[in-house]
Amino acid sequence: MPVKFPFEQFFKTPFFTVDVLVSVPGATTPVPFTAMKYPIGEKLEALAAFGESYSSWEFMFQVEDLQLAGLTGPLPDATYIVESGRKFQVTPFQNQPHYRWVDPDQTTIAFRCKEVAAI
């Protein structure tokens, strides 16, 4: 059995975790999850120094949590993730797929998103 990525140990602080609702295309009810959220882009340190706001983000989930909620495989492109009054859409980023495996055992997955609306 693969070893679960140390999600809780690696990011113990709630600063890195967010409560989200995931709406998969075709589903009628959003599903609540806890995820890690972080900006993606180039030269993050330089942009952050200038107070740059990011529109591209990654939300990381435990595959086990997704499976327990009845979601199998990577979430489809165009899935919506809602967090703190902001809506994000899972989408490819810079000619890369809309998701990436975080660990070699594929126990943790990150979805690339763009902010699409404030709610």
C-alpha positions in Angstrom: 0.0 0.0 0.0 1.4 3.4 -0.9 2.5 5.7 1.9 0.2 8.7 2.2 1.9 12.0 1.5 2.5 13.8 4.9 -0.1 16.4 4.1 -0.9 17.2 7.8 2.7 17.1 8.9 4.2 19.1 6.0 1.7 21.9 6.4 0.7 22.0 10.0 -0.3 25.6 10.0 -3.8 26.6 8.9 -2.2 29.4 6.9 -1.7 27.0 4.1 -5.0 25.1 4.3 -8.4 26.3 3.1 -12.0 24.9 3.2 -13.4 24.7 -0.3 -16.4 23.5 -2.2 -15.8 21.5 -5.3 -18.4 21.5 -8.1 -17.7 18.8 -10.8 -19.4 19.4 -14.2 -22.7 17.5 -14.2 -22.9 17.2 -10.4 -25.8 18.9 -8.6 -24.3 19.4 -5.2 -20.8 20.8 -4.4 -18.6 18.7 -2.1 -16.7 20.2 0.9 -13.0 19.5 1.2 -9.9 20.9 3.0 -7.1 21.7 0.5 -3.8 23.4 0.4 -3.7 26.5 -1.8 -0.7 28.3 -3.2 0.0 30.6 -6.2 1.6 29.4 -9.3 3.6 31.5 -11.7 7.1 32.5 -12.6 9.4 34.4 -10.3 7.1 34.3 -7.3 9.6 35.9 -5.0 10.0 39.0 -7.2 6.3 39.4 -7.9 5.4 39.0 -4.2 7.9 41.7 -3.3 6.0 44.1 -5.5 2.6 43.1 -4.0 1.6 41.2 -7.1 -1.8 39.4 -6.8 -2.1 36.1 -8.5 -4.9 34.8 -10.7 -3.4 31.3 -11.1 -3.4 28.9 -8.2 -3.0 25.3 -7.3 -5.3 23.5 -4.9 -3.8 20.3 -3.5 -6.0 17.4 -2.3 -5.4 13.9 -0.9 -6.6 11.3 -3.5 -8.1 9.3 -0.6 -10.3 12.2 0.4 -11.6 12.6 -3.2 -12.3 8.9 -3.4 -14.2 8.9 -0.1 -16.4 11.6 -1.6 -17.1 9.4 -4.6 -14.8 11.3 -7.0 -12.4 9.1 -9.0 -9.4 10.0 -11.0 -8.3 13.5 -11.6 -11.1 16.0 -11.4 -12.1 17.0 -14.9 -11.1 20.3 -16.6 -13.7 23.0 -15.9 -14.4 21.9 -12.3 -15.1 24.8 -10.0 -13.5 25.3 -6.6 -15.1 27.9 -4.3 -13.1 29.3 -1.4 -13.9 32.3 0.8 -16.1 34.1 -1.7 -13.9 33.5 -4.7 -14.5 31.1 -7.5 -11.7 29.2 -9.4 -11.9 27.1 -12.5 -9.7 24.0 -13.0 -7.9 24.7 -16.2 -4.6 23.9 -18.0 -1.7 26.2 -17.2 1.0 27.3 -19.7 0.5 24.3 -22.0 0.5 21.8 -19.1 -2.3 19.6 -18.0 -4.9 20.9 -15.5 -3.5 18.6 -12.7 -0.2 17.2 -11.5 0.7 14.4 -9.2 2.5 15.7 -6.2 4.2 12.4 -5.1 5.4 9.4 -7.0 2.8 7.1 -5.3 0.0 9.4 -6.6 -1.6 9.8 -3.2 -1.8 13.6 -3.5 -2.9 15.6 -6.5 -2.8 19.4 -7.3 -5.2 21.1 -9.7 -4.2 24.2 -11.6 -6.9 26.9 -11.4 -7.6 30.4 -12.6 -9.7 32.8 -10.5 -12.9 33.5 -12.5 -15.2 35.4 -10.2 -15.7 37.0 -6.8 -18.9 35.7 -5.1 
